[in-house]
Amino acid sequence: MRQQAIALFRASFGMRPRAAASAPGRVNLIGEHTDYNGGPVLPVAIETRTTVAVGPGDPEILEAVSERDGQMVRVRWRDELPTGWAVYVAGVLRELWAHEALPPDAGVRVAVASDVPVGAGQSSSAALTVAAARALSQLAGQRIAPRHIAGIAYRAEHDHVGVRCGVMDQTVAALAKAGHALLIECASLVTRPIPFRGRLLVVDTGIRHDLAATPYNTRVAECHAALLRLKVDLPELLFLAAWPAAWVGRLRRALPQPLRNRALHVVGETTRTRFAAQLLRRSQLARFGRLLYESHESCRRLYECSAPELDLVVGAARRAGALGARMTGAGWGGSAIVLVRSLKEEEGVAAAIRRAFRRAYGRDPVITPVRAGAGARREAVR
Ligand code: GLA
């Protein structure tokens, strides 16, 4: 991807880029829809990456081009937000400016190349914002710590693009360590890498979504409404995920549907994720896998963020003997993950999923073995 981004930059702008950086996609092992509720998440970065090559341009102007559509976007980034993918880059520019890492009249040229699938629940947007924040800060001669890069990328998406996302995707894209999952406690932003030795398949259902067009923001609003009601019982409650797990009865009584089910998912998923992180640390993959199935069931039934295609993949994986499987990311389509013991089991499980999927939908899902990759890094521009 590095070479493609650099070649695209040269071809589009007739000059060499001054800086470049890349960031990975991710899958989430467990801890779904807990991040914006102040709970824990346990994602792994994967080996697909987005590379952003940058150079100086006309004052106040963002010019951006992506290998995917080849169209050149040109906007005065402080005054107008572009439509399409370039809005993420404009959001990053505005946040770098707010961070005093860029002058208000900065003009930049940006070329993007990526093999992270878009809308597949593998966080192509965080790969883009984190790589852009890293490359643009290098261009401006600023050294910004990975944790702050994650913050800039998060606010770009949350405040400027308008997806009410949590911090998971940007944090793992900025901080991941190869061969490790990353436990992120989203209320405190404390992170801990945990060695990940499992074999993982990502099954892309091909059902595409743009987060802004899913019920994602509705779920965020429901969780907020649940929090406000629960504060009557427990005024010091800052986040939904902090509701005591032992008080589930009180939670049930306090909340009408659908807020009750949403909150039950968040509280249950919080306990499951912390337990799963302990099991992973002790390499107890069989018990870890069972929690993945439980998490999927909770996402499907209580949070209602699954899709029939995802349920089918998880069911087929279970019948074929996989250790665990679940939808990953926001849901409503996108991808599922499947945890297996060995290469031999991987082949058998993948074949079973493919058969079941083909029977139901008359087409093949894309099944890829993934390894835990590294976080954002600078890329050489020569
Ligand atoms: C999307 C968001 C994340 C997180 C997940 C659901 O990927 O970007 O912040 O909320 O959905 O766990």
Residues whose N, C-alpha, C, O or C-beta is under 5 A from the ligand:
A	BS01	GLA	G31 E32 H33 T34 D35 C165 G166 V167 M168 D169 G329 A330
